Amino acid sequence: MPGLFQKVQDFLRSPQGRKYADQAKRYAQDPKNRAKAQEMLGKFRGKGGGHR
């Protein structure tokens, strides 16, 4: 039985997975979206989302 990471890898190799990966790359290229993602990641990690 494949593990979780193997299932994710298999999905990302599928046509639908490649489509979502391409969308994520385009989204990440926008500076506004990058800032939002960094803020959310900081909150998730418990750093309050602010810059140091």
C-alpha positions as protocol buffer text, in pm:
chain_id: "A"
residue {
  index: 1
  type: MET
  ca { x: 0 y: 0 z: 0 }
}
residue {
  index: 2
  type: PRO
  ca { x: 156 y: 331 z: -104 }
}
residue {
  index: 3
  type: GLY
  ca { x: 214 y: 590 z: 162 }
}
residue {
  index: 4
  type: LEU
  ca { x: 83 y: 943 z: 162 }
}
residue {
  index: 5
  type: PHE
  ca { x: 389 y: 1094 z: -4 }
}
residue {
  index: 6
  type: GLN
  ca { x: 381 y: 833 z: -280 }
}
residue {
  index: 7
  type: LYS
  ca { x: 17 y: 917 z: -346 }
}
residue {
  index: 8
  type: VAL
  ca { x: 100 y: 1288 z: -363 }
}
residue {
  index: 9
  type: GLN
  ca { x: 386 y: 1221 z: -605 }
}
residue {
  index: 10
  type: ASP
  ca { x: 160 y: 1007 z: -822 }
}
residue {
  index: 11
  type: PHE
  ca { x: -103 y: 1283 z: -827 }
}
residue {
  index: 12
  type: LEU
  ca { x: 152 y: 1550 z: -921 }
}
residue {
  index: 13
  type: ARG
  ca { x: 264 y: 1334 z: -1215 }
}
residue {
  index: 14
  type: SER
  ca { x: -93 y: 1304 z: -1343 }
}
residue {
  index: 15
  type: PRO
  ca { x: -232 y: 1555 z: -1596 }
}
residue {
  index: 16
  type: GLN
  ca { x: -462 y: 1707 z: -1333 }
}
residue {
  index: 17
  type: GLY
  ca { x: -175 y: 1731 z: -1083 }
}
residue {
  index: 18
  type: ARG
  ca { x: 48 y: 1906 z: -1338 }
}
residue {
  index: 19
  type: LYS
  ca { x: -235 y: 2150 z: -1408 }
}
residue {
  index: 20
  type: TYR
  ca { x: -261 y: 2240 z: -1039 }
}
residue {
  index: 21
  type: ALA
  ca { x: 116 y: 2266 z: -1004 }
}
residue {
  index: 22
  type: ASP
  ca { x: 130 y: 2508 z: -1298 }
}
residue {
  index: 23
  type: GLN
  ca { x: -147 y: 2717 z: -1145 }
}
residue {
  index: 24
  type: ALA
  ca { x: 40 y: 2728 z: -814 }
}
residue {
  index: 25
  type: LYS
  ca { x: 360 y: 2841 z: -989 }
}
residue {
  index: 26
  type: ARG
  ca { x: 176 y: 3123 z: -1165 }
}
residue {
  index: 27
  type: TYR
  ca { x: 8 y: 3225 z: -840 }
}
residue {
  index: 28
  type: ALA
  ca { x: 342 y: 3227 z: -657 }
}
residue {
  index: 29
  type: GLN
  ca { x: 499 y: 3459 z: -916 }
}
residue {
  index: 30
  type: ASP
  ca { x: 268 y: 3747 z: -812 }
}
residue {
  index: 31
  type: PRO
  ca { x: 441 y: 3951 z: -538 }
}
residue {
  index: 32
  type: LYS
  ca { x: 110 y: 4021 z: -360 }
}
residue {
  index: 33
  type: ASN
  ca { x: 30 y: 3652 z: -345 }
}
residue {
  index: 34
  type: ARG
  ca { x: 383 y: 3573 z: -222 }
}
residue {
  index: 35
  type: ALA
  ca { x: 344 y: 3822 z: 63 }
}
residue {
  index: 36
  type: LYS
  ca { x: 8 y: 3669 z: 160 }
}
residue {
  index: 37
  type: ALA
  ca { x: 153 y: 3321 z: 152 }
}
residue {
  index: 38
  type: GLN
  ca { x: 451 y: 3423 z: 366 }
}
residue {
  index: 39
  type: GLU
  ca { x: 218 y: 3588 z: 618 }
}
residue {
  index: 40
  type: MET
  ca { x: -1 y: 3279 z: 641 }
}
residue {
  index: 41
  type: LEU
  ca { x: 303 y: 3055 z: 675 }
}
residue {
  index: 42
  type: GLY
  ca { x: 433 y: 3271 z: 957 }
}
residue {
  index: 43
  type: LYS
  ca { x: 99 y: 3249 z: 1136 }
}
residue {
  index: 44
  type: PHE
  ca { x: 93 y: 2875 z: 1085 }
}
residue {
  index: 45
  type: ARG
  ca { x: 440 y: 2845 z: 1235 }
}
residue {
  index: 46
  type: GLY
  ca { x: 338 y: 3061 z: 1529 }
}
residue {
  index: 47
  type: LYS
  ca { x: 550 y: 3364 z: 1446 }
}
residue {
  index: 48
  type: GLY
  ca { x: 256 y: 3603 z: 1413 }
}
residue {
  index: 49
  type: GLY
  ca { x: 306 y: 3657 z: 1040 }
}
residue {
  index: 50
  type: GLY
  ca { x: 517 y: 3969 z: 1082 }
}
residue {
  index: 51
  type: HIS
  ca { x: 856 y: 4037 z: 931 }
}
residue {
  index: 52
  type: ARG
  ca { x: 1162 y: 4029 z: 1155 }
}
